[in-house]
Amino acid sequence: MTERPETEDLNTPALLDKLSSDLRNLLQSRNIENPLMIGIHSGGAWIAKELHHKLNIQQPLGTLNISFYRDDFTRIGMHPQVEPSNLPFDVNDQHIVLVDDVLHTGRTIRAALNEIFDYGRPASVILAVLVERDCRELPISADVAATSIELKQNQHIKLNRNEDNHHLLTLSIEEGK
């Protein structure tokens, strides 16, 4: 992992292109021709929408809101407007690409997997993330990550979407608690 990336290392369009290319190669190497794609609300759903288009996936795009599946919502609170998950397909025996913006502790991915398995039993799940960062709390790793970074304990990386142009995604490093 690289420590504290420079701004050019967070070039979101370039990272999306790399993630798309690496994911396409992984799917081909595993002979997966028609996967289902699920994005985790909200940043993962934004990334999934871009990947879904770039990979020309024919199945509809699914989204998960894992708020009720998190193991820490009593500590961090519940977002007042929780949007429901939308899986417009049967996950049983399907190859799924699960997409998130940032893999950090692993807790979001654990919650997402729990919810997916409540819908059925997929044949496989591939995890694709835009950014994989340090400080994992659970033994979860991405199958495909556009970049990996190390940040200081009080820093967070955040995916932002331009309200005027929903296709413009940017990454920023923020100081936090």
N, CA, C and O of each residue as an XYZ file, in Angstrom:
708
protein
N       0.845     -1.185      0.000
C       0.000      0.000      0.000
C       0.881      1.237      0.000
O       1.970      1.252      0.573
N       0.386      2.257     -0.650
C       1.119      3.514     -0.666
C       0.536      4.441      0.380
O      -0.678      4.483      0.581
N       1.405      5.181      1.044
C       0.923      6.079      2.089
C       0.554      7.430      1.508
O       1.250      7.960      0.642
N      -0.541      7.978      1.992
C      -1.049      9.313      1.651
C      -0.842      9.629      0.173
O       0.149     10.259     -0.196
N      -1.773      9.194     -0.670
C      -1.616      9.374     -2.110
C      -1.645     10.840     -2.524
O      -2.262     11.682     -1.871
N      -0.976     11.111     -3.602
C      -1.031     12.443     -4.184
C      -2.374     12.595     -4.895
O      -3.044     11.602     -5.178
N      -2.760     13.813     -5.179
C      -4.046     14.080     -5.815
C      -4.180     13.334     -7.137
O      -5.254     12.817     -7.444
N      -3.105     13.269     -7.924
C      -3.199     12.591     -9.215
C      -3.420     11.089     -9.052
O      -3.924     10.440     -9.968
N      -3.049     10.527     -7.897
C      -3.300      9.110     -7.645
C      -4.785      8.846     -7.412
O      -5.228      7.699     -7.482
N      -5.547      9.884     -7.140
C      -6.979      9.744     -6.892
C      -7.802     10.220     -8.085
O      -8.924     10.698     -7.919
N      -7.253     10.092     -9.265
C      -7.940     10.448    -10.495
C      -9.065      9.433    -10.700
O      -8.838      8.331    -11.200
N     -10.271      9.817    -10.310
C     -11.394      8.882    -10.290
C     -11.712      8.280    -11.662
O     -11.924      7.070    -11.736
N     -11.756      9.056    -12.752
C     -12.004      8.423    -14.059
C     -10.946      7.374    -14.417
O     -11.281      6.316    -14.949
N      -9.688      7.659    -14.131
C      -8.629      6.685    -14.420
C      -8.777      5.441    -13.543
O      -8.567      4.320    -14.006
N      -9.140      5.647    -12.272
C      -9.356      4.507    -11.376
C     -10.541      3.661    -11.830
O     -10.495      2.433    -11.751
N     -11.602      4.314    -12.306
C     -12.757      3.572    -12.824
C     -12.380      2.747    -14.059
O     -12.829      1.611    -14.210
N     -11.558      3.321    -14.936
C     -11.089      2.587    -16.115
C     -10.259      1.373    -15.699
O     -10.426      0.286    -16.252
N      -9.369      1.556    -14.732
C      -8.533      0.448    -14.251
C      -9.392     -0.635    -13.607
O      -9.198     -1.823    -13.866
N     -10.341     -0.226    -12.768
C     -11.216     -1.187    -12.108
C     -12.024     -1.969    -13.136
O     -12.169     -3.186    -13.020
N     -12.543     -1.283    -14.127
C     -13.317     -1.927    -15.184
C     -12.471     -2.943    -15.950
O     -12.913     -4.066    -16.191
N     -11.271     -2.554    -16.326
C     -10.380     -3.442    -17.067
C      -9.977     -4.659    -16.234
O     -10.008     -5.791    -16.719
N      -9.601     -4.417    -14.984
C      -9.193     -5.525    -14.116
C     -10.358     -6.475    -13.833
O     -10.173     -7.691    -13.780
N     -11.549     -5.922    -13.652
C     -12.725     -6.758    -13.406
C     -13.067     -7.575    -14.647
O     -13.378     -8.761    -14.543
N     -13.012     -6.954    -15.806
C     -13.264     -7.676    -17.064
C     -12.288     -8.853    -17.197
O     -12.693     -9.957    -17.559
N     -11.013     -8.617    -16.905
C     -10.014     -9.690    -17.005
C     -10.290    -10.802    -16.005
O     -10.150    -11.978    -16.340
N     -10.681    -10.453    -14.782
C     -10.981    -11.472    -13.774
C     -12.194    -12.300    -14.178
O     -12.179    -13.524    -14.048
N     -13.234    -11.648    -14.661
C     -14.424    -12.381    -15.100
C     -14.080    -13.340    -16.241
O     -14.546    -14.479    -16.260
N     -13.270    -12.880    -17.181
C     -12.860    -13.743    -18.295
C     -12.033    -14.925    -17.803
O     -12.215    -16.048    -18.274
N     -11.126    -14.680    -16.861
C     -10.285    -15.766    -16.351
C     -11.087    -16.820    -15.594
O     -10.675    -17.977    -15.510
N     -12.230    -16.421    -15.045
C     -13.104    -17.354    -14.317
C     -14.251    -17.861    -15.190
O     -15.139    -18.562    -14.706
N     -14.231    -17.508    -16.468
C     -15.272    -17.919    -17.418
C     -16.671    -17.520    -16.972
O     -17.624    -18.286    -17.120
N     -16.785    -16.322    -16.427
C     -18.077    -15.782    -16.018
C     -18.520    -14.808    -17.097
O     -17.914    -13.753    -17.286
N     -19.584    -15.173    -17.803
C     -20.004    -14.378    -18.952
C     -21.136    -13.407    -18.664
O     -21.198    -12.344    -19.283
N     -22.021    -13.734    -17.756
C     -23.183    -12.876    -17.538
C     -23.433    -12.701    -16.040
O     -24.409    -13.228    -15.507
N     -22.548    -11.958    -15.358
C     -22.721    -11.806    -13.908
C     -23.848    -10.838    -13.566
O     -24.282    -10.038    -14.394
N     -24.300    -10.934    -12.339
C     -25.197     -9.933    -11.787
C     -24.326     -8.936    -11.044
O     -23.320     -9.324    -10.450
N     -24.686     -7.670    -11.064
C     -23.903     -6.664    -10.362
C     -24.771     -5.985     -9.317
O     -25.915     -5.608     -9.573
N     -24.181     -5.837     -8.110
C     -24.873     -5.198     -6.998
C     -23.950     -4.144     -6.413
O     -22.803     -4.437     -6.075
N     -24.447     -2.918     -6.292
C     -23.695     -1.836     -5.680
C     -24.227     -1.543     -4.292
O     -25.437     -1.564     -4.062
N     -23.312     -1.266     -3.360
C     -23.697     -0.947     -1.990
C     -23.972      0.556     -1.905
O     -23.132      1.375     -2.280
N     -25.158      0.903     -1.407
C     -25.589      2.302     -1.285
C     -24.632      3.068     -0.380
O     -24.303      2.542      0.683
N     -24.175      4.225     -0.701
C     -24.485      4.961     -1.902
C     -23.296      4.982     -2.865
O     -23.475      4.872     -4.078
N     -22.074      5.124     -2.320
C     -20.898      5.207     -3.193
C     -20.691      3.978     -4.047
O     -20.328      4.090     -5.218
N     -20.915      2.804     -3.479
C     -20.765      1.568     -4.247
C     -21.775      1.470     -5.370
O     -21.481      0.917     -6.430
N     -22.968      2.006     -5.141
C     -23.988      2.015     -6.192
C     -23.573      2.948     -7.328
O     -23.811      2.647     -8.498
N     -22.953      4.081     -6.986
C     -22.470      4.997     -8.019
C     -21.389      4.327     -8.865
O     -21.404      4.420    -10.092
N     -20.449      3.648     -8.197
C     -19.370      2.946     -8.911
C     -19.957      1.807     -9.749
O     -19.568      1.618    -10.902
N     -20.888      1.054     -9.171
C     -21.502     -0.069     -9.879
C     -22.210      0.395    -11.147
O     -22.160     -0.283    -12.174
N     -22.867      1.545    -11.077
C     -23.551      2.069    -12.259
C     -22.557      2.318    -13.389
O     -22.831      1.999    -14.546
N     -21.412      2.885    -13.051
C     -20.368      3.131    -14.053
C     -19.815      1.813    -14.609
O     -19.663      1.662    -15.821
N     -19.516      0.865    -13.721
C     -18.975     -0.436    -14.157
C     -19.990     -1.206    -14.990
O     -19.635     -1.818    -15.997
N     -21.245     -1.176    -14.573
C     -22.325     -1.866    -15.280
C     -22.355     -1.412    -16.736
O     -22.495     -2.225    -17.650
N     -22.220     -0.099    -16.937
C     -22.202      0.470    -18.285
C     -20.919      0.088    -19.029
O     -20.978     -0.356    -20.176
N     -19.760      0.257    -18.382
C     -18.475     -0.013    -19.036
C     -18.328     -1.486    -19.437
O     -17.711     -1.793    -20.458
N     -18.892     -2.393    -18.636
C     -18.781     -3.827    -18.919
C     -19.949     -4.351    -19.753
O     -19.993     -5.527    -20.114
N     -20.894     -3.459    -20.052
C     -22.044     -3.816    -20.872
C     -22.793     -5.029    -20.307
O     -23.123     -5.963    -21.037
N     -23.050     -4.996    -19.018
C     -23.781     -6.092    -18.371
C     -25.256     -5.942    -18.713
O     -25.834     -4.865    -18.568
N     -25.855     -7.034    -19.169
C     -27.235     -6.994    -19.660
C     -28.276     -7.098    -18.555
O     -29.365     -6.537    -18.676
N     -27.954     -7.807    -17.483
C     -28.901     -7.939    -16.370
C     -29.084     -6.578    -15.701
O     -28.185     -5.739    -15.765
N     -30.242     -6.341    -15.056
C     -30.419     -5.065    -14.358
C     -29.427     -4.927    -13.200
O     -28.929     -5.919    -12.668
N     -29.159     -3.702    -12.831
C     -28.243     -3.407    -11.733
C     -29.004     -3.477    -10.411
O     -30.096     -2.923    -10.291
N     -28.433     -4.151     -9.430
C     -29.031     -4.223     -8.102
C     -28.324     -3.280     -7.148
O     -27.153     -2.950     -7.336
N     -29.048     -2.848     -6.118
C     -28.451     -2.007     -5.080
C     -28.828     -2.551     -3.705
O     -29.918     -3.086     -3.500
N     -27.896     -2.395     -2.775
C     -28.122     -2.807     -1.394
C     -28.007     -1.608     -0.480
O     -27.113     -0.778     -0.643
N     -28.905     -1.515      0.476
C     -28.743     -0.584      1.574
C     -28.619     -1.455      2.818
O     -29.599     -2.041      3.276
N     -27.422     -1.533      3.351
C     -27.123     -2.487      4.414
C     -27.329     -1.909      5.811
O     -26.851     -2.479      6.791
N     -28.031     -0.787      5.911
C     -28.195     -0.102      7.196
C     -28.669     -1.032      8.309
O     -28.142     -0.978      9.420
N     -29.649     -1.878      8.029
C     -30.191     -2.754      9.066
C     -29.318     -3.981      9.310
O     -29.567     -4.734     10.252
N     -28.309     -4.193      8.487
C     -27.427     -5.345      8.625
C     -26.103     -4.993      9.297
O     -25.306     -5.880      9.603
N     -25.868     -3.718      9.525
C     -24.608     -3.300     10.147
C     -24.578     -3.730     11.600
O     -25.611     -3.773     12.268
N     -23.398     -4.045     12.080
C     -23.252     -4.432     13.486
C     -22.946     -3.229     14.370
O     -22.782     -3.373     15.581
N     -22.868     -2.031     13.761
C     -22.505     -0.847     14.537
C     -23.527      0.283     14.442
O     -23.217      1.411     14.825
N     -24.745      0.014     13.939
C     -25.681      1.130     13.792
C     -26.153      1.672     15.136
O     -26.597      2.818     15.203
N     -26.072      0.882     16.213
C     -26.424      1.417     17.532
C     -25.379      2.431     17.990
O     -25.676      3.334     18.772
N     -24.149      2.271     17.493
C     -23.073      3.200     17.854
C     -23.044      4.418     16.943
O     -22.842      5.535     17.418
N     -23.243      4.220     15.627
C     -23.123      5.330     14.677
C     -24.468      5.955     14.331
O     -24.514      7.033     13.738
N     -25.560      5.295     14.691
C     -26.883      5.828     14.422
C     -27.412      5.396     13.067
O     -26.662      4.929     12.210
N     -28.690      5.556     12.889
C     -29.360      5.176     11.661
C     -29.613      6.428     10.839
O     -30.052      7.448     11.370
N     -29.340      6.352      9.564
C     -29.625      7.479      8.678
C     -31.139      7.672      8.648
O     -31.881      6.698      8.517
N     -31.606      8.907      8.765
C     -33.045      9.133      8.869
C     -33.847      8.716      7.639
O     -35.032      8.404      7.758
N     -33.223      8.703      6.455
C     -33.934      8.296      5.250
C     -33.236      7.085      4.638
O     -32.395      7.217      3.748
N     -33.598      5.921      5.125
C     -33.011      4.687      4.631
C     -33.752      4.262      3.369
O     -34.965      4.054      3.393
N     -33.018      4.135      2.271
C     -33.610      3.668      1.028
C     -33.554      2.153      1.002
O     -32.566      1.570      1.449
N     -34.588      1.499      0.489
C     -34.604      0.041      0.487
C     -33.614     -0.534     -0.522
O     -33.213      0.132     -1.477
N     -33.237     -1.772     -0.287
C     -32.421     -2.494     -1.263
C     -33.290     -2.824     -2.468
O     -34.513     -2.918     -2.364
N     -32.637     -2.998     -3.613
C     -33.357     -3.334     -4.836
C     -32.563     -4.404     -5.575
O     -31.562     -4.107     -6.227
N     -33.013     -5.638     -5.471
C     -32.399     -6.745     -6.210
C     -33.456     -7.294     -7.171
O     -34.234     -8.172     -6.797
N     -33.490     -6.783     -8.405
C     -34.538     -7.162     -9.358
C     -34.251     -8.478    -10.087
O     -34.565     -8.629    -11.268
N     -33.654     -9.420     -9.367
C     -33.298    -10.703     -9.957
C     -33.164    -11.731     -8.838
O     -33.100    -11.382     -7.660
N     -33.123    -12.990     -9.224
C     -32.920    -14.091     -8.291
C     -31.413    -14.314     -8.165
O     -30.738    -14.499     -9.178
N     -30.876    -14.301     -6.956
C     -29.430    -14.465     -6.760
C     -29.006    -15.925     -6.709
O     -27.814    -16.221     -6.799
N     -29.955    -16.842     -6.567
C     -29.612    -18.258     -6.452
C     -28.813    -18.745     -7.655
O     -29.211    -18.556     -8.804
N     -27.678    -19.376     -7.363
C     -26.796    -19.985     -8.373
C     -26.263    -18.998     -9.406
O     -25.866    -19.400    -10.500
N     -26.252    -17.726     -9.073
C     -25.744    -16.690     -9.981
C     -24.366    -16.219     -9.517
O     -24.048    -16.252     -8.328
N     -23.557    -15.780    -10.480
C     -22.277    -15.155    -10.166
C     -22.547    -13.671     -9.957
O     -23.116    -13.003    -10.820
N     -22.129    -13.165     -8.796
C     -22.427    -11.794     -8.418
C     -21.143    -10.990     -8.298
O     -20.149    -11.463     -7.746
N     -21.173     -9.778     -8.816
C     -20.108     -8.812     -8.585
C     -20.662     -7.807     -7.584
O     -21.592     -7.061     -7.890
N     -20.086     -7.796     -6.389
C     -20.466     -6.865     -5.341
C     -19.506     -5.686     -5.407
O     -18.290     -5.872     -5.403
N     -20.049     -4.471     -5.467
C     -19.226     -3.285     -5.688
C     -19.388     -2.300     -4.532
O     -20.500     -2.013     -4.089
N     -18.244     -1.787     -4.053
C     -18.258     -0.708     -3.070
C     -17.190      0.300     -3.445
O     -16.278      0.001     -4.216
N     -17.311      1.504     -2.889
C     -16.339      2.540     -3.213
C     -15.045      2.347     -2.441
O     -13.970      2.361     -3.041
N     -15.118      2.165     -1.117
C     -13.923      2.034     -0.284
C     -14.056      0.819      0.622
O     -15.049      0.672      1.335
N     -13.058     -0.045      0.593
C     -12.978     -1.157      1.540
C     -12.052     -0.722      2.656
O     -10.867     -0.478      2.429
N     -12.592     -0.624      3.866
C     -11.815     -0.154      5.009
C     -11.782     -1.241      6.080
O     -10.855     -2.050      6.094
N     -12.760     -1.281      6.968
C     -12.741     -2.251      8.074
C     -13.211     -3.628      7.645
O     -12.809     -4.632      8.233
N     -14.052     -3.687      6.633
C     -14.640     -4.947      6.186
C     -16.058     -5.142      6.701
O     -16.745     -6.070      6.274
N     -16.502     -4.298      7.598
C     -17.829     -4.466      8.206
C     -18.972     -4.213      7.217
O     -20.002     -4.885      7.280
N     -18.803     -3.265      6.318
C     -19.834     -3.008      5.307
C     -19.987     -4.222      4.397
O     -21.108     -4.604      4.060
N     -18.885     -4.824      4.000
C     -18.932     -5.986      3.115
C     -19.568     -7.174      3.833
O     -20.358     -7.906      3.237
N     -19.228     -7.372      5.113
C     -19.845     -8.457      5.879
C     -21.355     -8.274      5.916
O     -22.102     -9.234      5.727
N     -21.806     -7.051      6.156
C     -23.236     -6.770      6.199
C     -23.883     -7.018      4.835
O     -24.978     -7.575      4.758
N     -23.212     -6.606      3.767
C     -23.740     -6.805      2.415
C     -23.865     -8.295      2.089
O     -24.871     -8.722      1.522
N     -22.870     -9.072      2.437
C     -22.939    -10.516      2.199
C     -24.081    -11.145      2.978
O     -24.784    -12.010      2.457
N     -24.274    -10.718      4.226
C     -25.402    -11.235      5.013
C     -26.724    -10.952      4.312
O     -27.592    -11.821      4.234
N     -26.875     -9.731      3.802
C     -28.133     -9.399      3.130
C     -28.305    -10.189      1.842
O     -29.396    -10.691      1.571
N     -27.257    -10.308      1.049
C     -27.345    -11.080     -0.197
C     -27.783    -12.506      0.100
O     -28.642    -13.047     -0.596
N     -27.203    -13.118      1.124
C     -27.544    -14.502      1.447
C     -28.952    -14.626      2.028
O     -29.517    -15.720      2.030
N     -29.521    -13.548      2.513
C     -30.935    -13.574      2.899
C     -31.831    -13.676      1.670
O     -32.963    -14.151      1.774
N     -31.348    -13.241      0.510
C     -32.095    -13.344     -0.743
C     -31.911    -14.701     -1.412
O     -32.753    -15.102     -2.216
N     -30.845    -15.410     -1.107
C     -30.586    -16.703     -1.732
C     -29.118    -17.058     -1.643
O     -28.341    -16.392     -0.959
N     -28.742    -18.135     -2.356
C     -27.363    -18.627     -2.316
C     -26.719    -18.475     -3.690
O     -26.994    -19.259     -4.598
N     -25.859    -17.462     -3.842
C     -25.200    -17.266     -5.140
C     -24.142    -18.341     -5.400
O     -23.646    -18.978     -4.471
N     -23.809    -18.532     -6.674
C     -22.736    -19.460     -7.052
C     -21.394    -18.923     -6.593
O     -20.540    -19.682     -6.135
N     -21.204    -17.602     -6.716
C     -19.968    -16.953     -6.268
C     -20.213    -15.468     -6.091
O     -21.165    -14.909     -6.635
N     -19.330    -14.832     -5.315
C     -19.373    -13.387     -5.135
C     -17.962    -12.857     -5.335
O     -17.023    -13.287     -4.666
N     -17.829    -11.930     -6.253
C     -16.569    -11.240     -6.506
C     -16.701     -9.838     -5.913
O     -17.687     -9.146     -6.167
N     -15.718     -9.420     -5.129
C     -15.742     -8.089     -4.534
C     -14.841     -7.151     -5.330
O     -13.643     -7.388     -5.476
N     -15.451     -6.072     -5.844
C     -14.714     -5.051     -6.595
C     -14.863     -3.719     -5.861
O     -15.975     -3.291     -5.551
N     -13.734     -3.072     -5.587
C     -13.761     -1.776     -4.895
C     -12.869     -0.785     -5.630
O     -11.881     -1.161     -6.261
N     -13.234      0.473     -5.535
C     -12.421      1.516     -6.146
C     -11.136      1.711     -5.349
O     -10.051      1.816     -5.921
N     -11.268      1.760     -4.012
C     -10.122      1.992     -3.137
C     -10.127      0.971     -2.008
O     -11.141      0.763     -1.341
N      -8.989      0.347     -1.810
C      -8.783     -0.548     -0.677
C      -7.792      0.161      0.243
O      -6.678      0.496     -0.161
N      -8.214      0.382      1.479
C      -7.319      1.077      2.404
C      -6.967      0.181      3.580
O      -7.523     -0.908      3.727
N      -6.056      0.632      4.404
C      -5.561     -0.147      5.528
C      -6.567     -0.165      6.684
O      -7.645      0.422      6.593
N      -6.196     -0.850      7.773
C      -6.966     -0.917      9.032
C      -8.148     -1.869      8.973
O      -9.201     -1.572      9.536
N      -8.000     -3.014      8.301
C      -9.055     -4.010      8.244
C      -9.325     -4.564      9.635
O      -8.392     -4.837     10.390
N     -10.600     -4.730      9.975
C     -11.018     -5.319     11.245
C     -11.538     -6.738     11.062
O     -11.585     -7.510     12.020
N     -11.926     -7.086      9.844
C     -12.423     -8.417      9.526
C     -11.588     -8.985      8.379
O     -11.051     -8.224      7.574
N     -11.472    -10.314      8.296
C     -10.626    -10.918      7.253
C     -11.306    -10.923      5.887
O     -11.692    -11.969      5.366
N     -11.440     -9.732      5.327
C     -12.095     -9.550      4.031
C     -11.133     -8.792      3.130
O     -10.518     -7.814      3.554
N     -11.004     -9.244      1.883
C     -10.173     -8.520      0.925
C     -10.890     -8.463     -0.416
O     -11.746     -9.295     -0.717
N     -10.530     -7.486     -1.199
C     -11.152     -7.306     -2.517
C     -10.516     -8.250     -3.528
O      -9.315     -8.518     -3.476
N     -11.332     -8.750     -4.447
C     -10.813     -9.525     -5.578
C     -10.188     -8.583     -6.595
O      -9.207     -8.923     -7.257
N     -10.775     -7.380     -6.710
C     -10.282     -6.359     -7.627
C     -10.376     -5.009     -6.922
O     -11.428     -4.647     -6.396
N      -9.277     -4.273     -6.917
C      -9.249     -2.920     -6.363
C      -8.456     -2.045     -7.319
O      -7.387     -2.435     -7.788
N      -8.985     -0.856     -7.607
C      -8.286      0.047     -8.523
C      -7.018      0.599     -7.894
O      -6.028      0.822     -8.591
N      -7.036      0.825     -6.570
C      -5.844      1.301     -5.881
C      -5.920      0.898     -4.415
O      -7.000      0.641     -3.882
N      -4.764      0.849     -3.776
C      -4.663      0.563     -2.346
C      -3.836      1.656     -1.695
O      -2.798      2.058     -2.221
N      -4.301      2.138     -0.539
C      -3.597      3.218      0.138
C      -3.588      3.003      1.645
O      -4.395      2.256      2.198
N      -2.650      3.684      2.285
C      -2.605      3.754      3.743
C      -2.876      5.195      4.137
O      -2.339      6.130      3.544
N      -3.708      5.356      5.136
C      -4.015      6.686      5.633
C      -3.732      6.731      7.126
O      -3.652      5.696      7.788
N      -3.582      7.939      7.646
C      -3.423      8.107      9.087
C      -4.730      7.729      9.776
O      -5.796      7.738      9.159
N      -4.636      7.401     11.052
C      -5.792      6.955     11.827
C      -6.977      7.909     11.721
O      -8.123      7.463     11.660
N      -6.718      9.222     11.700
C      -7.805     10.203     11.704
C      -8.242     10.620     10.291
O      -9.036     11.550     10.151
N      -7.745      9.959      9.254
C      -8.101     10.320      7.888
C      -9.103      9.321      7.310
O      -9.111      8.139      7.653
N      -9.941      9.843      6.422
C     -10.932      9.019      5.743
C     -10.909      9.387      4.269
O     -10.608     10.523      3.901
N     -11.229      8.419      3.440
C     -11.349      8.710      2.016
C     -12.827      8.647      1.668
O     -13.545      7.745      2.100
N     -13.267      9.615      0.885
C     -14.686      9.735      0.606
C     -14.911      9.918     -0.885
O     -14.199     10.672     -1.548
N     -15.915      9.215     -1.402
C     -16.333      9.393     -2.785
C     -17.445     10.431     -2.810
O     -18.415     10.329     -2.060
N     -17.301     11.417     -3.665
C     -18.284     12.489     -3.791
C     -18.878     12.463     -5.190
O     -18.208     12.096     -6.156
N     -20.140     12.854     -5.290
C     -20.804     12.942     -6.589
C     -21.264     14.375     -6.787
O     -21.947     14.937     -5.931
N     -20.893     14.960     -7.906
C     -21.287     16.319     -8.238
C     -22.795     16.358     -8.429
O     -23.333     15.618     -9.253
N     -23.473     17.200     -7.688
C     -24.936     17.280     -7.750
C     -25.431     17.778     -9.104
O     -26.526     17.413     -9.532
N     -24.638     18.607     -9.782
C     -25.044     19.112    -11.093
C     -24.795     18.100    -12.196
O     -25.518     18.073    -13.193
N     -23.782     17.271    -12.025
C     -23.420     16.268    -13.025
C     -23.224     14.938    -12.302
O     -22.132     14.661    -11.806
N     -24.256     14.124    -12.239
C     -24.221     12.880    -11.469
C     -23.173     11.894    -11.980
O     -22.862     10.915    -11.302
N     -22.634     12.143    -13.155
C     -21.600     11.252    -13.675
C     -20.205     11.644    -13.201
O     -19.251     10.895    -13.413
N     -20.071     12.794    -12.569
C     -18.770     13.261    -12.114
C     -18.536     12.798    -10.676
O     -19.125     13.329     -9.736
N     -17.672     11.807    -10.524
C     -17.319     11.270     -9.213
C     -15.899     11.682     -8.883
O     -15.015     11.637     -9.738
N     -15.682     12.083     -7.643
C     -14.338     12.463     -7.204
C     -14.062     11.857     -5.835
O     -14.974     11.645     -5.035
N     -12.794     11.584     -5.583
C     -12.346     11.088     -4.284
C     -11.649     12.204     -3.540
O     -10.952     13.026     -4.135
N     -11.846     12.228     -2.217
C     -11.139     13.205     -1.401
C     -10.712     12.544     -0.096
O     -11.360     11.622      0.400
N      -9.605     13.040      0.443
C      -9.138     12.577      1.752
C      -9.517     13.651      2.748
O      -9.217     14.829      2.555
N     -10.181     13.236      3.817
C     -10.672     14.183      4.809
C     -10.142     13.820      6.178
O      -9.952     12.649      6.507
N      -9.908     14.853      6.968
C      -9.539     14.655      8.373
C     -10.812     14.411      9.161
O     -11.839     15.039      8.904
N     -10.746     13.513     10.103
C     -11.941     13.193     10.873
C     -11.600     12.836     12.298
O     -10.495     13.085     12.779
N     -12.565     12.255     12.953
C     -12.390     11.893     14.365
C     -11.482     10.727     14.557
O     -11.242     10.311     15.691
